[in-house]
Amino acid sequence: MVGSESVPELLELLLSTLLAAGLTVSGAVIEQAAFADLSGGFSMFAIWEVYMGLVLLYAGYTLGTRRVLPAFGSA
């Protein structure tokens, strides 16, 4: 049986994993949209999409490497 202290830690790990995956997938989708927009010509909206996609990819990577992967490594 899982101790009562482990349940919140497991819930935090689950939410962190889902958030990291969601940020990474969102960043990848936005990057695809940005490259599709850039193929039609230069626009400030496409540049903004590239920037936001990179921010989301970086956030997902950082969350994954600082919270999720160390938790799986110690299991």
N, C-alpha and C positions, 0 to 999 in steps of 0.2 A: 504494500500500500504506500502511496506517495504521501510524504509528510505535509503538514499544512504550510510549512515554509517553502516547499518546493512548488506548490501550485501557482502562487503569484510569479515566481521566477519562470516557470514554464509558459505561463500566459504572456509574460513580457517578451520571452523569446519568440513565441508564436507571432505576436503582433509585430515585433521588430522584423521578423523574416518576411511577413506579408507586406509590410511597408517598404522594405528594401526591394522586394520583387516588384511591387507596384510602381515605385519610383523608377526603377530600371526599365521596365516595360514602357511606361509612359514616356520616358526620355527617348527610347528607341523609336517609338511611334512618331513623336514630334520631330525627331531628326529625319525620319523618312519623309514626312510632310514637308519639311524645310528643303530637303534636296529636290523634291518634286517641284516646289515653288521656284527654287533657284534655277532649275532647268528651263523654266519658261522665261527667265530674265531676272535681273537684279531688282530686288525690292526690299524696302526696310522691314516689311513684315517677315520676309524669309530670313533676314539676318536676325531678327528678334526670335524667330523659331529656332534657329541654330543655337543661339545663346541659351534659351530656356531648355532646350533638349540637353545641352551639355551640363547645365546646372542640375537637372534631374538625374542624369546619368552619374554625375559626381556624388550627389546626395545618396543615391542608392548604393553606389560602390563604397562610400565611406561608412554608411550604416552597416552594410554587410560585412565589411572587414573589421570594424571596430566592435560590433556587438554580436553579430550572428556567428561568424566563423570561430571566434575564440570560445564561445559557449559550446560549439560542437567539438572543438579540439579538446576541451577539458572533460567531455563525457566519457 
